[in-house]
Amino acid sequence: MDFSDTEEQRLIRTSAAELVRRLVPPERVRALFAADAPAYCPDLWRGLAEAGYLGTLVPGDGGGAGLGFVEMGCVLEALGGVLASGPYLSSSVVAVEALRLAADEEQQGQWLPAIASGEKVLCPMIDDQTGGGFAPVAYAHTADALLVASGGHLHIVDPTAVGVAIDEFPSLDPTRHFAAVAVSSAALAAAARLAGPIDAAMTARLMAVGAAATAAEMLGVASRAHELACAYAKERQQFGKPIGSFQAIKHLLADQRVALEGARSAVYAALWALDGDPAGATVAAAVAKTAMSEVALRIGAEAIQVHGGMGFTDEVDAHLYLKRAQMDAMAYGTSDHHGRLLAERLRDLAQWTRLT
Amino acid sequence: MDLADDPGQARLRRDLRAWLAEHLTGEWRAGYQAGDEGQRIALLRQWQRALHQAGFAARSWPGAYGGRDGRLIEELIIFEELARADAPPDVFRIGVRIIGPMLMQLAREDQKADFLPGMANGDLLWSQGFSEPSAGSDLASLTTRADRSNRGFRINGQKVWNTLGQHADYCLLLARTDPRAVPHKGLTAFAVKLNSPGIRINPLRQINGRRDFNEIFLDDVEVPEDSVVGEVNGGWAVAMTMLGFERRGVAVMGFACGRLFGRLLDLAGSVRLRETGAPAIDHPPLRDRLAALGVQARIAVLNNYRFAAMVPEGGVPGPEGSIQKLHSTELNKAMHDFAFEIMKGADLNESAARDLFDFWGEEYVTSIGMTIAGGTAQIQRTTIGERALGLPR
């Protein structure tokens, strides 16, 4: 039982945060809001590829770093913290896990090195809640291929093929792109598919990966929103004092930190469980996702409140964190979904230590 | 990061579970339940002695002072397993987790040799004399005086919220030695024998029915020069070091929350609701709320392990201890509150349901005190705001 980062994890945590801060300054986030701007910044994608982060989870013989989910979480936390746009979570996390589970050697050889190098982006659509339609799907229109779960298989679908409808819609979150995607049965039938079938356990595994990864992204979002609120509370003066000296603000921010640190424990544990305790990963991911969603939404909203009237202007970034958290809370299982899952598995939830 | 036990940790866990199965018998519990206050303390001294002999008490202390040179993480594993087994109350915690670690940093060598081994093995029960009727959260304003005398110091004043002093051997007491200095600079810490002439201890009856804490009246109490702990007028450093360790000591509360969650599941499984006639746990709204509490209970346990990894071995815990204390004591309250939510819906025509009030009533009321003891929740928020977040005073 050791919660501390390894030397390598410490290194990745610092260098990923540094790289991402450099490649995604606040003005770059806003530059992407323009109607004619690209969906995400090629510089960022190239930078992530060069640092090896796009292939964090890709095995060494597939051109990746062969690292674990805790290391991957360091990258996602950093990306969330700067409101980066890009399909990292989809392509480099969930799609890579899907390929590891269901692709044969040839398919892995075709996709994994290309994902790690940034040459190809694969968009997984695992969470079919409506029978045929998927939404919200992140960055479907820019993907090289869609990886669509249907009928016990994962199909590799060309997004420009006949029978594929990608309806990008303006979500609450201006920092990322989401679409509703429908794939006709004819398009599915015409598409190649990954060699192995995908059963309920694999789907649950992919959902746990997606949920834990989304929670890691939100951890970055919430941490940064909390930092912004704290910084403003130190600087903004009223009644001749910084507003952070008033207990109403001080205690609100202290409660944020308590909630944030608790969620951080849950997120790190869920990332660890994906490698270290696969049997407990679904419950750990559900714990992380529900806890993190609650905290990120609360901190996002309170960060606006602490900024007062300025927080309600577009000038201040606080609202972007809240809007991003809302869309994250929707991805890979809502709090309602994970809450129900946990309510059905209360005894597993109580099982917090496993004897090795 | 590896949240599984390494082989040594797994062995420790297994050994302790086996030891508890052998020693914490139904017979032992029955004897404890039947005992009066004095008998219970005597049993707890024996219990501490047994735990210590088996290597499960003060494990992270140096061997020379009665420890096992273990790592902090081993102590956490022990706390977790003791909580899981519903081990008897740890009345030696104030010595072992708060005063002892402070002594190791700030006391003279002869004091360490005199006091530490007895704290660890159950010979010496220690208590703490900080708060006063008009100095609670504002500790530095305390007025108990220690004036120079022929033999050392003469102490006069009144202390309150002294835990278990009526049974304890020693009190680590804070008194004012320099009334002219600014409040926190004129204080000195003393190791006071509680059977010294001039000391009167008056247990207070608490709202949970127990008498754990006391008023202490000190009337011309003579203490020798060598009872000073740390520097004369250096009592504030002693107090702050102890508060740091006290917050870490709260780790136990996180594990207790983990244990309590299992107990809530048992309660919800056994109580039949008046309206449905079915066990509370089958009622979906209650299940949902249990799940939400279970999420936070798991977080309380994880926080213990994660925060411990943030403090170097031998270091004094920082404000993260306040984060942990606030989270686990508020959660502990919410969980006991929920126990009463279940009981409100219970069919009290069943005598088994009525019997639950005895246990849960006392626990519920006790939980309310935990956001006051050891620094109120409000003081913890201020500490977090100023020391962790760097907000201005």
Contacts between the chains, C-beta under 8 A, distances in Angstrom:
chain1	res1	chain2	res2	distance
A	1	B	2	7.4
A	1	B	3	6.1
A	1	B	4	7.0
A	1	B	5	5.4
A	1	B	6	7.5
A	1	B	9	5.7
A	1	B	73	6.0
A	1	B	76	7.7
A	1	B	77	6.8
A	1	B	305	5.8
A	2	B	1	6.8
A	2	B	2	5.2
A	2	B	3	7.7
A	2	B	6	7.5
A	2	B	73	7.0
A	2	B	309	6.5
A	3	B	1	6.1
A	3	B	3	6.9
A	3	B	302	7.9
A	3	B	305	5.0
A	3	B	306	4.2
A	3	B	308	7.4
A	3	B	309	4.0
A	4	B	1	6.8
A	4	B	309	4.1
A	4	B	310	7.7
A	5	B	1	6.1
A	6	B	1	6.8
A	9	B	1	6.4
A	70	B	1	5.2
A	230	B	389	5.2
A	230	B	390	7.3
A	230	B	391	6.9
A	233	B	391	6.1
A	234	B	390	7.1
A	234	B	391	6.4
A	234	B	392	6.6
A	241	B	392	7.3
A	242	B	391	7.7
A	242	B	392	5.0
A	244	B	385	7.4
A	244	B	389	7.8
A	244	B	391	3.9
A	244	B	392	5.8
A	245	B	391	6.7
A	245	B	392	4.4
A	245	B	393	6.3
A	247	B	378	7.9
A	247	B	381	7.7
A	247	B	382	6.9
A	249	B	391	7.8
A	250	B	381	6.9
A	250	B	382	6.5
A	250	B	385	3.7
A	250	B	386	7.5
A	250	B	389	7.8
A	250	B	391	5.2
A	251	B	378	7.3
A	251	B	381	4.1
A	251	B	382	7.3
A	251	B	385	6.6
A	253	B	385	6.0
A	253	B	389	5.7
A	253	B	391	6.7
A	254	B	326	7.7
A	254	B	380	7.7
A	254	B	381	4.1
A	254	B	382	7.5
A	254	B	384	3.9
A	254	B	385	4.4
A	254	B	388	7.6
A	254	B	389	6.7
A	255	B	326	8.0
A	255	B	381	6.8
A	257	B	323	6.4
A	257	B	384	5.8
A	257	B	388	5.9
A	257	B	389	6.2
A	258	B	323	5.2
A	258	B	326	5.2
A	258	B	327	5.1
A	258	B	384	6.9
A	261	B	303	6.9
A	261	B	307	8.0
A	261	B	320	7.4
A	261	B	323	5.3
A	261	B	327	7.8
A	262	B	296	7.1
A	262	B	299	4.3
A	262	B	300	7.7
A	262	B	303	6.0
A	262	B	327	5.6
A	263	B	299	7.4
A	264	B	306	7.6
A	265	B	299	5.6
A	265	B	302	3.8
A	265	B	303	5.0
A	265	B	306	4.8
A	266	B	295	7.4
A	266	B	298	7.0
A	266	B	299	5.3
A	266	B	302	6.4
A	268	B	1	6.6
A	268	B	302	7.9
A	268	B	306	7.0
A	269	B	3	6.1
A	269	B	298	8.0
A	269	B	302	5.2
A	272	B	1	5.5
A	272	B	2	7.4
A	272	B	3	5.0
A	273	B	3	7.5
A	276	B	2	6.6
A	276	B	3	6.2
A	276	B	4	5.8
A	277	B	3	7.4
A	277	B	4	6.9
A	287	B	295	5.0
A	287	B	298	5.6
A	287	B	299	7.5
A	290	B	292	7.7
A	290	B	295	5.7
A	291	B	295	5.4
A	291	B	296	7.6
A	291	B	299	6.3
A	339	B	288	6.0
A	339	B	291	5.5
A	339	B	292	6.9
A	340	B	288	7.6
A	342	B	291	3.9
A	342	B	294	6.5
A	342	B	295	6.8
A	343	B	284	7.3
A	343	B	287	4.2
A	343	B	288	5.2
A	343	B	290	7.0
A	343	B	291	4.2
A	344	B	287	8.0
A	346	B	265	5.7
A	346	B	281	7.5
A	346	B	287	6.9
A	346	B	290	5.7
A	346	B	291	6.5
A	346	B	294	6.3
A	347	B	265	6.9
A	349	B	261	7.7
A	349	B	291	6.6
A	349	B	294	4.0
A	349	B	295	7.4
A	349	B	298	6.7
A	350	B	258	7.8
A	350	B	261	5.4
A	350	B	262	4.8
A	350	B	265	6.1
A	350	B	294	6.4
A	350	B	297	7.8
A	352	B	258	5.6
A	352	B	297	7.9
A	352	B	298	5.3
A	352	B	301	5.0
A	352	B	302	7.7
A	353	B	13	8.0
A	353	B	80	6.6
A	353	B	301	7.6
A	354	B	4	6.9
A	355	B	5	7.1
A	355	B	10	6.1
A	355	B	13	6.2
A	355	B	14	6.9
A	356	B	4	4.9
A	356	B	5	4.8
A	356	B	6	7.8
A	356	B	7	7.6
A	356	B	10	4.6
